[in-house]
Amino acid sequence: MIKGKVHKYGDNVNTDEIIPARYLNTTDHEELGAHCMEDIDAEFVNKVRPGDIIVAGLNFGCGSSREHAPIAIKAAGVSCVIAKTFARIFYRNSINIGLPILECPEAVDGINAGDEIEVDLDTGRITNLTTGRSFQAKPFPPFMQQLITAGGLINYAREVTGNR
């Protein structure tokens, strides 16, 4: 179960807006997180708290295929992203690094910036605690839930093979 405050964005938020290209000379997760969303929301890193949730419109994560974008989001403390749709490579990269993401257009339309929401990843249930409204996203199949719980594909592979 995930619970957090909403930071809301519109359609077509691209990977260069999530983490500007000028910071791609590092693989340090904390450094990437420190610059997350800064070109479209300069105060994001000052406002976000561990566990908070990003809610966005259509085609979130479009643009280049870099894994830096979901890494920056996760490193900034965001626990989940809910969008109407995701760019396919961003979707896969998010799962690969263990960032939970859900597609639910109705939830995006029924949630505002600053709302407190709760997300049950097992069932796909999204509850807006501010308004009392609930929404249903399609939950991940068990295998993908295991990847996310493990913290991503590499950690999952280490657990399965016993190579820590």
N, C-alpha and C positions, 0 to 999 in steps of 0.2 A: 504494500500500500504506500502510495506517494501522496504527500500533502504539501502544498506550497502556494505562494502568491504568484499571480499571473503577470507576465510581461508580454504585451500583445503587439504584434506587427502585422503588416499587410501582405499583399501578394508579391510573389517573385523576389523574395529576399535571397540574394545570391551569396555564394561562398566568399566573394571578395568583401561583401558587407558584413558577413559573420566574422571573418578574420581577414583584415586587409593584407594584401600581398606583401606589403613592406615588412611584415613580421614573419614571413615564411622562411627566413634564414635560420630559424630555430626549431628544434623539435621538443623543446622544454615545455611541457604541458602547462605549468604554472604561468610561464611567460605568455603563452598563447591565450590562456584564460584571462589574463590581465588586460588584453586588448579586444576581447570579444565584443562585437556589435558596435565598436566605438565610432565608426563612420556614419551609422544611422541613428545611434542613440549614445551620445557621448557620456551620459550618466549611468548607463547600464551597469558597468562594473561597480559603481558606487551604490547602486540600488539593490542589485541582486544579492540574495541570501542563499545559503546552502539549502537545497530542496525546492527552490522556486521552479516555476514551470513557464516555458515559452509557449504561447499560442499564436498561430499565424495563419495566413490565408493560403492561397493556391501556390503550388510549385516552390515550396520552401526548400532552400539549399540548391537552387539551380546554379549553373555556371560550371566552374572547373570541378574536376573529380577529386580534388585533394581531401585527404582525411583530416587535415588540420581543422576544418570547420567544425565537425562534430566533437573533435578533441577539445577545441577552444570552448565550446558550449558546456561540455561536461566539466572541464577544468574550472570554469567560472562558477560552478556550483549548481547549475541547472540539473534537475533530476529527471526531466521528461520534456519532450516537445510534442505538442498537439497541433496539427495543421489540417487544412482541407485536403491538400495533396502535397507530396514530397517529390522532388526530383529523384529519379530512381537510383542514381549512383550515391546521392546523399543518404538515401534510405538504407542502402546496403552498407555504406561506410559507418553509419550510426550503429547498426546491429553489430558490425565487426568490432567496434570499440566499446560496446555495452551501453550505449545511450538509448534508453527507451523512447520510442516515437510511436504516435498513434494518429491515424487518419480518421477524422470525424467532423465533417462540415457543420453538422448541427451544433456540436459543442462550440466550435469556433464562433458561430453566429450568436450563441447564447452565453458567452463568457466575455467579460470586459477586463481591461487592464486594472490591476489592483484587487480583483476578486480572489478569494481563497478557494482553491479547488482540491479535490481528492481524486486520485486515480488508482483503480484496482487493476493492475496489469494482468492478473490471472483471468479476470472476467471481461476486461475492456470497459468497465463501468467508470464513467467520469461524473463526479458530483460537484456542482457548484455550491459550495457551502455558504456563499454570500446570498444566493437567491433561492437555494433549495432545489433547483432544477437538476435533473440527471439526464445523461446522454449515454448512448451505447456505441462504442467503437468495437471493431472486430479485434478480439484478443489474438496475440501471437500463438502459433502452434507450440506445443510443449518444447520441441527442440530449440526454437528461437528463444523461448523464455529461459531455457537453460543457458544459452549463450549470454543473454543479458545479465542473468543472475551471477554468472561466473565473471562478469566484467569484460566480456568480449571474446572474440574467437580465439585469440592466442591463449588467454587464461583458460578457456574451456578445453583447448587441445592439451594444455599442460595437465589439467585435472584428469582428463580421460586417459592420457598416456602415463601419468605418474611422474612426468618430468617437470619438476618445479624449479 
